[in-house]
Amino acid sequence: MAKSLPDSSKSSYVPDGEKQSRRIGPTSGWRLIDFGEVWEYRSLFYFLVRRDVKTRYAQSVLGIGWAVAQPVFMMIVFSVIFGQLVDVDSDGLPYVIFSYTALVPWTYFSGATGASTTSLITNRNMISKVYFPRLIVPFTAVFAKLVDFFIALILVGVLMAWYGIFPSVWAILLPAYFLVMVATVAGLGMWLTALAIQFRDVSYGIPLAIQLLMYLSPVVYPVAIVPDRFRPIYALNPMSGVIDGFRSGLLGATTPQMDLLIIGGIVATVLFISGAFYFRRTERKFADVG
């Protein structure tokens, strides 16, 4: 007969005569991600991602149109304010496509980070009643939001065709920028959701922090206007390199800034590894404080 504790995170098979019982109990200390265990629960992961996507568009008139609604409306506002009134430099490109190409990865980053931060709180009933790898919860938000990302990316292709813009040779680096983007969101998600379930102030402060971070990323302006003396600090924001990389690869007006990609990639890797360690160390407490 199986016995389980709701805040468990490690399992082993213990013989009991001719029968075997699976005892699940809490562990402590710093531990690596058990990818084998996560893979065993891939069906649950798929179900949760599918549930999140379907729930988001259920009983909605626009349906998947909401995936492009936010970046499109922000593009319109930015084009009027920064493109017309302020006349911000846009690397010689129409400000509409200049801003929208940046808003696609940024909207994914902001949406997925916010959703993964509150993921353990919104699923607290589930994590207190049944055992499964807790990492599945924040990863669900990270991957579910990719559906919106790819839908919104289609409109970039439409705008490129409208303005007669073709991808540059630097488009070969887009998979690298994509990985940096996802690793950044996943790393932040693991850190923030583990903190938010213990300190609810985190979930309240994240929307403000993301809004401020947008203006520290090249969403409404090009990277070229950042003074050289600030570049090493500016590059610590992985989304700076991601946004610059998407513009360079898809629009081809400038060459990608490799320092942003390298430093941003290192930061994203550190965020992911440290976030995984911290998440695994604190997950035994989730059921108690959730």
ABEGO torsion letter per residue (X at the ends): XBBBBAABABBBBBBBEABBBBBBBBBBEBBBBBAAAAAAAAAAAAAAAAAAAAAAABGBAAEAAAAAAAAAAAAAAAAAAAAAAAGBBAGGBBAAAAAAAAAAAAAAAAAAAAAAAAAAAAAAAAAAABBBBAAAAAAAAAAAAAAAAAAAAAAAAAAAAAAGBBBBAAAAAAAAAAAAAAAAAAAAAAAAAAAAAABAAAAAAAAAAAAAAAAABBAABBAAABBAAAAAAAAABAAAAAAAAAAAAAAGABBBBAAAAAAAAAAAAAAAAAAAAAAAAAAAAAAAAX
